Structures are given as structure tokens and as C-alpha cells.
Amino acid sequence: MNEKTIRRRMQALLIEPQNEFRVIQSENLSSGAILNQYMYPVLLIFMVTTFIGSIVFGAATFLEGILIFVFSILITIPSLLLSIYLGIWLLKKWMPKILIDYKQIHLHLSDIKTPNLGSKTFTLISYSLTPVYLSMIVSGVFPRLSDLINLFGLYGLVLYWQGAEVLFGYPLRTRRLFVTVSIFLFVSIFVIFRYGMKTLFEFLIF
């Protein structure tokens, strides 16, 4: 994807997520293609804006700005990618074994077995993070407003829900369970990795 295509995809996902996920489903891209054509270019933009924001707006000195930039890049991007890959691995491993009691209705997740569960989940999470990518890019330029700007990233939950309906076609109860479990995994792993890497970085540098 070139810059124009990425911008069009972002806009379509934000305005008409279900329709765009149908287009994405028809493309049937591999995980590697999604990384190379969408995620990596977007994360590269995040690196550029974070560099500008760290040097110009986020620090009193140039050296402090460089440290803030390195801190952000070495923690945020690895934590994001590791949470996706580890979350998908755990999802594939645990999901079929989970038993949920829904008001006396037992939903056995053997019913949730889906061909290409891993690749479909990767597609879903990669594109559903679009509001998060945009929040990261904008807050990279304006780090002092990051807490407010990052609230926009919560819109990714809407994309994730609607994308799950298109890509998986689960009934409502099953989709609700899948979304809840998978989001919990991704967020928990991201928080743990980010906190651990932040602590390690601060220990090594400071």
C-alpha cells in the first residue's frame, strides 16, 4: 500500500468499518503482507512524529528529547507487536478449552473453532488498532496532550466488534465471548510488557 491507499483505508475503517472489513476479507492478505503494507508504514510515521514531538515539544534539552524518543520507540512498538503475537498464540491455545456459564446456558467453545483463527485474529486486531495508531501519531507530535488524544484509541473497540462480525460470522453470544476474551488478553499482555520494559529501560538508563 502507498500513502494514499493507507489514508483511504484508515478513513474507510473509521467511517464505515463493516464495509471496509468486507473489503479486507475479500483481499485475504497474509499476516506478513498486512505488516509490510499497513502496520509498518503507520508505525514508521509514529516514529517520525514522536521524534519531532520529543525534540520540539517534549523536552527541555536535545539530549532529554532523544531519551524520550528512544524510550517511546523501544517500549511502545515492541510491546504492541509482542502483545499481538503472544495474545493470538494464547487465544489459539486456550479458547477451545474455555467453558462459560451464561445464565444457566453453557457455551462450549468447541463451537468457536474456526479455520485460520490465528490469521483472522491478526487481521482483525491489526486493522482495529487504526484509531490507536492515529492517537499514537498525533500524541507523538503533542506529547503533553497524549492523555487526552489517546482517548480516541478507544474507538478501536468499535472496529474490533464490527470487524469480528464480518471476519468470523459468530452468533452474538459467541462473538461477545470471543471479543471479551481476546481484548482482555491483548490489553493485559500489552500492559505487562510495557510496564516491564519501561522498568528495565529506566533501570538501565537512569
KOLNU-424243 format. One line per field, with one value per residue (C-alpha): residue number from 0; x, y negated, z; residue in one letter. Coordinates in steps of 0.05 Angstrom, whole numbers. Example, Ala and Ser with C-alpha at 12.3 -4.5 7.8 and 13.67 -1.06 7.14 Angstrom:
residues 2
resi c(0; 1) $
xx c(246; 273) $
yy c(90; 21) $
zz c(156; 143) $
resn c(a; s) $
//
This chain:
residues 206
resi c(0; 1; 2; 3; 4; 5; 6; 7; 8; 9; 10; 11; 12; 13; 14; 15; 16; 17; 18; 19; 20; 21; 22; 23; 24; 25; 26; 27; 28; 29; 30; 31; 32; 33; 34; 35; 36; 37; 38; 39; 40; 41; 42; 43; 44; 45; 46; 47; 48; 49; 50; 51; 52; 53; 54; 55; 56; 57; 58; 59; 60; 61; 62; 63; 64; 65; 66; 67; 68; 69; 70; 71; 72; 73; 74; 75; 76; 77; 78; 79; 80; 81; 82; 83; 84; 85; 86; 87; 88; 89; 90; 91; 92; 93; 94; 95; 96; 97; 98; 99; 100; 101; 102; 103; 104; 105; 106; 107; 108; 109; 110; 111; 112; 113; 114; 115; 116; 117; 118; 119; 120; 121; 122; 123; 124; 125; 126; 127; 128; 129; 130; 131; 132; 133; 134; 135; 136; 137; 138; 139; 140; 141; 142; 143; 144; 145; 146; 147; 148; 149; 150; 151; 152; 153; 154; 155; 156; 157; 158; 159; 160; 161; 162; 163; 164; 165; 166; 167; 168; 169; 170; 171; 172; 173; 174; 175; 176; 177; 178; 179; 180; 181; 182; 183; 184; 185; 186; 187; 188; 189; 190; 191; 192; 193; 194; 195; 196; 197; 198; 199; 200; 201; 202; 203; 204; 205) $
xx c(0; 23; 8; -56; -82; -65; -101; -162; -163; -158; -214; -259; -246; -265; -327; -354; -317; -363; -360; -284; -276; -315; -264; -207; -238; -241; -167; -147; -78; -26; -1; 65; 30; -11; 51; 90; 34; -3; 26; 100; 87; 40; 89; 143; 101; 92; 168; 177; 123; 149; 219; 193; 149; 203; 255; 210; 154; 170; 237; 278; 343; 361; 391; 329; 287; 329; 320; 245; 243; 284; 243; 178; 200; 236; 177; 113; 126; 156; 102; 48; 76; 91; 21; -9; 32; 30; -44; -60; -18; -54; -121; -110; -86; -139; -202; -226; -218; -257; -326; -370; -435; -484; -544; -550; -532; -466; -429; -377; -322; -311; -363; -315; -264; -251; -206; -148; -166; -96; -92; -163; -150; -85; -123; -177; -131; -83; -137; -179; -119; -125; -153; -95; -45; -74; -74; -1; 18; -17; 5; 76; 75; 39; 64; 36; -34; -25; -73; -130; -111; -104; -178; -193; -159; -219; -257; -216; -263; -320; -278; -258; -331; -356; -296; -306; -377; -352; -289; -315; -390; -402; -471; -479; -464; -403; -378; -388; -347; -292; -285; -284; -231; -187; -188; -172; -112; -85; -92; -65; -4; 9; 5; 51; 103; 101; 109; 165; 203; 193; 221; 281; 295; 293; 338; 390; 389; 376) $
yy c(0; -70; -131; -147; -75; -74; -141; -116; -52; -90; -136; -78; -39; -100; -118; -51; 4; 62; 46; 38; 103; 137; 108; 132; 202; 205; 186; 245; 217; 256; 231; 212; 171; 134; 118; 93; 56; 26; 33; 19; -44; -71; -55; -90; -153; -146; -142; -206; -246; -221; -244; -313; -318; -294; -344; -404; -399; -345; -362; -419; -396; -360; -301; -295; -295; -239; -198; -208; -188; -125; -109; -114; -74; -18; -7; -22; 14; 79; 82; 73; 127; 176; 169; 184; 246; 274; 257; 295; 355; 358; 348; 408; 449; 432; 413; 484; 504; 448; 462; 402; 404; 353; 351; 427; 432; 469; 443; 495; 462; 523; 487; 429; 469; 430; 446; 396; 369; 341; 305; 278; 251; 219; 185; 163; 134; 102; 61; 49; 13; -42; -93; -74; -85; -154; -171; -150; -192; -255; -248; -237; -309; -335; -292; -338; -325; -250; -230; -268; -248; -174; -171; -168; -100; -71; -75; -15; 27; 10; 30; 95; 113; 98; 130; 193; 198; 194; 236; 292; 291; 316; 313; 255; 294; 327; 262; 227; 280; 281; 205; 202; 257; 234; 160; 179; 220; 166; 109; 149; 172; 102; 71; 124; 119; 43; 37; 89; 57; -12; 10; 44; -16; -64; -18; -15; -88; -123) $
zz c(0; -15; 27; -10; -2; 72; 83; 45; 86; 152; 132; 109; 174; 216; 177; 151; 189; 169; 95; 98; 135; 79; 30; 75; 79; 3; -2; 42; 56; 96; 163; 131; 77; 129; 169; 108; 73; 132; 203; 189; 147; 201; 257; 217; 215; 290; 298; 257; 295; 362; 343; 325; 386; 433; 408; 396; 448; 497; 528; 557; 523; 460; 498; 541; 476; 447; 510; 508; 435; 446; 508; 469; 409; 446; 492; 453; 387; 416; 469; 416; 369; 426; 455; 387; 373; 444; 451; 387; 409; 476; 442; 397; 455; 508; 470; 454; 527; 559; 587; 603; 643; 613; 659; 660; 586; 577; 517; 498; 458; 417; 375; 367; 329; 266; 207; 207; 275; 283; 216; 221; 291; 267; 210; 259; 312; 261; 228; 290; 321; 269; 320; 366; 310; 296; 370; 375; 314; 338; 410; 385; 360; 421; 479; 532; 506; 499; 555; 521; 449; 467; 487; 413; 411; 449; 384; 363; 407; 360; 300; 334; 349; 279; 246; 286; 260; 188; 192; 238; 229; 300; 332; 381; 445; 415; 386; 452; 487; 434; 436; 512; 520; 463; 483; 555; 531; 485; 534; 593; 555; 528; 598; 628; 572; 572; 647; 648; 590; 619; 686; 653; 609; 668; 708; 651; 633; 699) $
resn c(m; n; e; k; t; i; r; r; r; m; q; a; l; l; i; e; p; q; n; e; f; r; v; i; q; s; e; n; l; s; s; g; a; i; l; n; q; y; m; y; p; v; l; l; i; f; m; v; t; t; f; i; g; s; i; v; f; g; a; a; t; f; l; e; g; i; l; i; f; v; f; s; i; l; i; t; i; p; s; l; l; l; s; i; y; l; g; i; w; l; l; k; k; w; m; p; k; i; l; i; d; y; k; q; i; h; l; h; l; s; d; i; k; t; p; n; l; g; s; k; t; f; t; l; i; s; y; s; l; t; p; v; y; l; s; m; i; v; s; g; v; f; p; r; l; s; d; l; i; n; l; f; g; l; y; g; l; v; l; y; w; q; g; a; e; v; l; f; g; y; p; l; r; t; r; r; l; f; v; t; v; s; i; f; l; f; v; s; i; f; v; i; f; r; y; g; m; k; t; l; f; e; f; l; i; f) $
//
